[in-house]
Amino acid sequence: METGLQIAIIVNIVGISIAVWFLRSRLKAKLAEVEERQARNRED
């Protein structure tokens, strides 16, 4: 396999990993926010 292709594949894998991590962390934060809001609404 060509060196350039190997580097491109590695860069793509790293980029996709960072994107997945970022989206996962945002989703977890949003879910925590929704759960907190629901808990507050139940208390009222």
C-alpha positions as CSV (number, residue, x, y, z in Angstrom):
1,M,0.0,0.0,0.0
2,E,1.2,3.5,-0.7
3,T,2.5,5.6,2.1
4,G,0.3,8.5,1.2
5,L,-2.8,6.3,1.3
6,Q,-1.8,4.9,4.7
7,I,-1.4,8.4,6.1
8,A,-4.8,9.4,4.7
9,I,-6.4,6.4,6.3
10,I,-4.8,7.2,9.7
11,V,-5.8,10.8,9.5
12,N,-9.4,9.9,8.7
13,I,-9.6,7.4,11.5
14,V,-8.2,10.0,14.0
15,G,-10.6,12.6,12.7
16,I,-13.6,10.3,12.9
17,S,-12.6,9.2,16.4
18,I,-12.4,12.9,17.6
19,A,-15.8,13.6,16.0
20,V,-17.4,10.6,17.7
21,W,-15.9,11.5,21.0
22,F,-17.2,15.1,20.7
23,L,-20.7,14.1,19.7
24,R,-20.8,11.5,22.5
25,S,-19.8,14.1,25.1
26,R,-22.4,16.6,23.8
27,L,-25.1,14.0,23.8
28,K,-24.2,13.0,27.4
29,A,-24.3,16.6,28.5
30,K,-27.7,17.2,26.8
31,L,-29.2,14.0,28.3
32,A,-28.0,15.1,31.8
33,E,-29.6,18.5,31.2
34,V,-32.9,16.9,30.1
35,E,-32.9,14.6,33.1
36,E,-32.3,17.5,35.5
37,R,-35.1,19.5,33.9
38,Q,-37.5,16.5,34.2
39,A,-36.5,16.0,37.9
40,R,-37.2,19.7,38.6
41,N,-40.6,19.5,36.8
42,R,-41.5,16.5,39.0
43,E,-40.7,18.4,42.1
44,D,-42.9,21.4,41.2
